[in-house]
């Protein structure tokens, strides 16, 4: 068994003798006991003598009270510390434990077994905390990498070409998430725009997003029907994902030459179409199952005419299902009202207005889901 190197920082010789006798009484032979009689020399020894644990008196010639512990912790952060306090300093000992000390022992009330147990548990607990901290740091680094990878999946948040403007944004609940949007220029006049929402908002959801990106990119072509695209993507997800995750999606194609909108939903809620001519908001939707849920090809494509100034608002349910501090939900009707009132704005300003209204409504309440919003403005070719 390796010997435990203990540093006792104590200026009272009688207390040093008592501690030495305690170790002898406990037959605690697997130790190397080192001494220091003030804080400065204790810090020097802790940094130079390969110490496993420090027993620290809070009342020393060059330091007193909580400052003693804080100074030692700052100078030797990689060594566990157990405090030695007087009976009048119990609150101080508790406070120090809350700030990182492993334990505190009251002078005159300790016994041999309690000292040994406190040292053994203090070292084990400190090492466990360090391991957990290392795991957390590694996980944080991995999440940062995953976040950067997922960010690279999304297209630019501002897209412009003759006849159409798109402004998009995604706000994930965590580092990564399950919301996804994409833009596919199909021809000189045709642009496909996709919004999707994978169940969950974690690494698994992000993986499904990455796989969906590959699948949609492979199957969205100028001549494909929207039903056919969803059928192929659904088969890809069903074949690759066995974890029970699924994806809702809403896919549109804007033709700036013909002034038409084609759209198709896969289990995604209705989306909004602002009509500039009458300043009204239409809800557009189609029948269709979620992607990856069942092996069925039941999707429906619809189409409509567009007039210059019309705007399509695509969103995930993280927008409408956000709550404020009273438990009230933002909701579809509130979103429709904001779009109806401010629909005459251009795509960029309308996007800002919607997100600002949403933020003001939530008023600091932490979101429970990822949130995505796209505003698409048809300008005509």
C-alpha positions in Angstrom: 0.0 0.0 0.0 1.4 3.4 -0.9 2.0 5.8 1.9 -0.2 8.8 2.3 1.8 12.1 2.5 0.0 14.4 5.0 1.0 18.0 5.6 -0.1 19.3 9.0 -0.1 23.1 9.0 -0.4 23.9 12.8 1.5 26.4 14.9 0.6 25.0 18.3 3.1 22.3 19.4 0.6 20.7 21.7 -1.9 20.3 18.9 0.9 18.8 16.7 1.7 16.2 19.4 -2.0 15.4 19.8 -2.4 14.8 16.1 0.8 12.6 16.1 -0.6 10.5 19.0 -3.9 10.1 17.2 -2.2 8.6 14.2 -0.3 6.2 16.5 -3.5 5.2 18.3 -5.3 4.4 15.0 -2.3 2.3 14.0 -2.3 4.5 10.8 1.2 3.4 9.7 0.9 4.1 6.0 1.6 7.8 6.3 4.4 10.3 5.9 3.6 13.3 8.2 5.1 16.7 7.4 4.7 19.8 9.4 4.6 23.6 8.8 3.8 26.2 11.5 2.5 29.0 9.3 0.6 29.5 6.1 3.5 30.6 3.9 5.7 27.7 4.8 2.7 25.4 4.5 2.1 26.6 0.9 5.8 26.1 0.1 5.8 22.5 1.4 2.5 21.6 -0.3 4.0 22.7 -3.6 7.3 21.0 -3.2 6.9 17.9 -1.1 4.4 15.8 -3.2 1.7 16.1 -0.6 -1.5 14.0 -0.8 -3.7 16.0 1.6 -3.4 19.1 3.9 -4.7 19.3 7.4 -5.0 23.1 7.9 -5.5 25.0 11.1 -7.5 28.2 10.3 -5.8 30.2 13.0 -2.1 30.7 12.1 0.5 33.4 12.9 0.3 34.9 9.3 -3.3 34.2 8.5 -6.7 34.0 10.2 -10.1 32.4 9.5 -11.6 31.9 6.0 -8.7 33.8 4.4 -6.4 31.0 5.5 -8.4 28.3 3.6 -8.9 30.5 0.6 -5.2 31.3 0.2 -4.2 27.7 0.6 -6.9 26.5 -1.9 -5.8 29.2 -4.4 -2.1 28.2 -4.2 -2.6 24.4 -4.1 -5.8 23.7 -6.0 -4.8 20.2 -6.8 -4.5 19.0 -3.2 -7.5 18.2 -0.9 -7.8 20.2 2.3 -9.3 19.3 5.6 -9.7 22.1 8.1 -8.9 22.1 11.9 -11.2 24.5 13.7 -12.1 25.5 17.2 -15.6 24.8 18.6 -16.5 28.5 18.1 -15.7 28.2 14.3 -18.3 25.6 13.3 -20.1 28.0 10.9 -16.7 28.9 9.3 -15.9 25.2 8.8 -19.3 24.6 7.1 -18.7 27.6 4.8 -15.3 26.4 3.8 -16.7 22.9 2.9 -19.2 24.7 0.7 -16.3 26.4 -1.0 -14.2 23.3 -1.6 -12.7 22.0 1.6 -13.2 18.2 2.0 -14.1 18.2 5.6 -13.5 20.0 8.9 -12.5 18.6 12.3 -13.2 20.4 15.6 -10.1 20.4 17.9 -10.7 18.6 21.1 -13.6 16.6 19.6 -11.8 14.5 17.1 -10.7 11.0 17.7 -8.2 8.7 16.0 -10.8 6.9 13.8 -12.6 10.0 12.8 -9.3 11.6 11.6 -8.3 8.6 9.6 -11.7 8.2 8.1 -11.8 11.9 7.2 -8.4 11.7 5.5 -9.2 8.6 3.5 -12.6 9.8 2.4 -11.3 13.3 1.7 -8.7 12.0 -0.7 -11.1 9.6 -2.4 -13.8 12.3 -2.7 -11.3 14.8 -4.1 -10.0 12.4 -6.7 -13.5 11.5 -7.7 -14.4 15.2 -8.1 -11.3 15.6 -10.3 -12.3 12.7 -12.4 -15.8 14.0 -12.8 -14.4 17.4 -13.6 -12.2 15.9 -16.3 -15.1 14.0 -17.8 -17.2 17.2 -17.8 -14.4 19.1 -19.5 -14.0 16.4 -22.1 -17.7 16.3 -22.7 -17.7 20.1 -23.1 -14.9 19.9 -25.6 -16.8 17.2 -27.5 -20.0 19.3 -27.5 -18.1 22.3 -28.7 -16.7 20.2 -31.6 -20.2 18.9 -32.3 -21.6 22.4 -32.2 -19.1 23.6 -34.8 -19.9 20.6 -37.0 -23.6 21.2 -36.8 -23.1 24.9 -37.5 -21.3 24.0 -40.7 -24.3 22.0 -41.8 -26.6 25.0 -42.0 -26.5 27.4 -45.0 -26.0 31.1 -44.6 -28.8 32.7 -42.6 -29.3 35.4 -45.3 -30.0 34.2 -48.8 -30.8 36.5 -51.7 -31.2 35.9 -55.4 -33.4 37.6 -58.1 -37.0 37.4 -57.0 -36.6 35.9 -53.6 -35.0 36.7 -50.2 -34.7 34.4 -47.2 -33.8 35.3 -43.6 -33.3 32.4 -41.2 -32.1 31.7 -37.7 -31.9 28.8 -35.3 -31.5 29.0 -31.6 -30.7 25.7 -30.0 -31.6 24.8 -26.5 -28.1 23.4 -25.9 -24.8 23.2 -27.8 -26.5 21.1 -30.4 -30.1 20.3 -31.3 -32.6 18.8 -33.6 -33.8 21.9 -35.6 -32.6 22.1 -39.2 -33.2 24.3 -42.2 -31.7 24.3 -45.6 -31.9 26.2 -48.9 -31.4 24.5 -52.3 -31.2 26.6 -55.5 -32.6 24.2 -58.1 -32.5 26.4 -61.2 -32.3 30.0 -62.3 -35.9 30.5 -61.1 -36.6 27.7 -58.6 -35.5 27.6 -54.9 -36.3 24.8 -52.5 -36.4 25.8 -48.8 -36.7 23.3 -46.0 -37.4 23.5 -42.2 -37.3 20.4 -40.0 -37.4 19.4 -36.4 -36.0 16.2 -35.0 -37.5 14.9 -31.7 -35.2 15.8 -28.9 -32.3 18.3 -28.7 -29.1 16.4 -28.0 -26.3 14.6 -29.8 -28.5 11.9 -31.1 -30.9 14.5 -32.6 -27.9 16.3 -34.2 -26.8 13.0 -35.8 -30.2 12.6 -37.4 -30.0 16.2 -38.6 -26.6 15.4 -40.3 -28.0 12.3 -41.9 -31.1 14.2 -43.1 -28.9 16.9 -44.6 -27.1 14.2 -46.7 -30.4 12.6 -47.7 -32.2 15.8 -48.7 -29.2 17.0 -50.6 -29.2 13.8 -52.6 -32.9 13.7 -53.4 -33.9 17.3 -53.9 -33.7 17.9 -57.7 -35.4 20.3 -60.0 -37.7 17.6 -61.5 -38.6 15.7 -58.3 -42.1 16.0 -56.8 -42.1 17.0 -53.1 -43.9 13.7 -52.3 -41.2 11.8 -54.0 -38.5 13.6 -52.1 -40.1 12.9 -48.7 -40.6 9.3 -49.7 -36.9 8.8 -50.4 -35.8 10.7 -47.3 -38.2 8.7 -45.1 -36.8 5.4 -46.4 -33.2 6.6 -45.7 -34.1 7.6 -42.2 -36.0 4.4 -41.5 -33.0 2.3 -42.8 -30.4 4.2 -40.8 -32.1 5.2 -37.5 -33.3 2.5 -35.1 -33.4 4.7 -32.0 -37.0 5.8 -32.2 -36.1 9.3 -33.2 -38.2 11.0 -35.9 -38.3 14.2 -37.9 -41.1 16.6 -38.9 -40.4 18.7 -42.0 -42.0 21.3 -44.3 -40.6 21.7 -47.8 -41.4 24.4 -50.2 -40.3 25.3 -53.7 -40.7 29.0 -54.9 -40.7 29.5 -58.7 -39.9 33.2 -59.3 -40.6 33.0 -63.0 -44.2 31.5 -62.6 -44.9 33.1 -59.3 -45.9 29.8 -57.7 -45.4 28.1 -54.4 -45.3 24.3 -54.0 -45.3 22.9 -50.5 -45.5 19.6 -48.7 -45.5 18.7 -45.0 -44.2 15.6 -43.2 -46.0 15.7 -39.8 -45.1 19.4 -39.5 -47.6 21.9 -38.2 -49.2 24.5 -40.4 -47.0 27.4 -41.6 -48.0 31.0 -42.4 -48.4 32.8 -45.7 -48.8 36.6 -45.6 -50.7 38.1 -48.5 -49.5 41.6 -49.2 -52.6 42.6 -51.3 -55.1 42.1 -48.5 -52.7 42.1 -45.5 -54.1 38.8 -44.3 -52.4 35.6 -43.1 -53.2 32.2 -44.4 -52.3 28.9 -42.7 -50.9 26.4 -45.1 -50.5 22.7 -44.4 -50.8 19.2 -46.0 -51.3 15.7 -44.9 -48.2 13.5 -44.2 -46.5 11.4 -41.6 -43.3 12.2 -39.7 -40.1 11.1 -41.4 -38.6 8.0 -39.7 -41.8 7.1 -37.9 -43.5 4.6 -40.1 -42.7 3.0 -43.4 -45.5 4.7 -45.4 -45.3 7.0 -48.4 -48.4 9.0 -47.7 -47.5 12.6 -48.5 -49.4 15.4 -50.2 -48.2 18.3 -52.3 -50.2 21.5 -52.8 -49.5 24.7 -54.6 -50.7 28.3 -54.9 -49.9 31.5 -56.7 -47.7 34.2 -55.2 -47.8 38.0 -55.6 -44.9 40.3 -55.1 -44.5 41.2 -51.5 -46.0 37.9 -50.2 -44.1 36.3 -47.4 -43.9 32.7 -46.2 -43.1 32.2 -42.5 -41.6 28.8 -41.7 -41.1 27.9 -38.0 -40.7 25.0 -35.6 -42.9 24.4 -32.6 -40.2 25.8 -30.3 -41.4 29.2 -31.3 -45.1 28.8 -30.7 -44.7 26.5 -27.6 -42.6 28.8 -25.6 -43.9 30.1 -22.3 -43.7 33.2 -20.2 -43.4 33.5 -16.4 -47.2 33.1 -15.9 -47.3 29.8 -17.9 -48.9 31.4 -20.9 -47.9 29.9 -24.3 -46.8 32.2 -27.1 -49.0 30.2 -29.4 -50.0 30.2 -33.1 -52.5 33.0 -32.8 -50.0 35.4 -31.3 -47.5 34.6 -34.1 -50.2 35.1 -36.7 -51.1 38.5 -35.1 -47.5 39.6 -35.2 -47.1 38.6 -38.9 -50.5 40.3 -39.8 -49.5 43.5 -38.1 -46.0 43.7 -39.5 -46.2 41.8 -42.7 -45.5 44.8 -44.9 -41.9 44.9 -43.6 -39.2 43.4 -45.7 -38.0 39.8 -44.8 -35.1 40.9 -42.6 -37.1 43.4 -40.6 -40.1 41.1 -40.2 -37.8 38.3 -39.0 -36.3 40.7 -36.4 -39.8 41.9 -35.3 -41.1 38.3 -34.8 -38.0 37.2 -32.8 -38.1 40.4 -30.7 -41.8 39.9 -30.0 -41.1 36.3 -29.0 -38.2 37.3 -26.7 -40.2 40.1 -25.0 -43.1 37.6 -24.4 -40.8 35.0 -22.8 -39.1 37.7 -20.7 -36.1 35.6 -19.8 -37.8 32.3 -19.3 -35.4 29.6 -20.4 -36.7 27.8 -23.5 -37.6 24.1 -23.4 -37.0 23.4 -27.1 -34.9 24.5 -30.1 -36.4 27.5 -32.0 -36.2 28.1 -35.7 -37.7 30.8 -37.9 -37.4 31.5 -41.6 -39.0 34.4 -43.4 -39.2 34.1 -47.2 -40.1 37.1 -49.3 -41.3 36.7 -52.9 -40.3 39.7 -55.0 -41.1 38.4 -58.5 -38.5 37.9 -61.2 
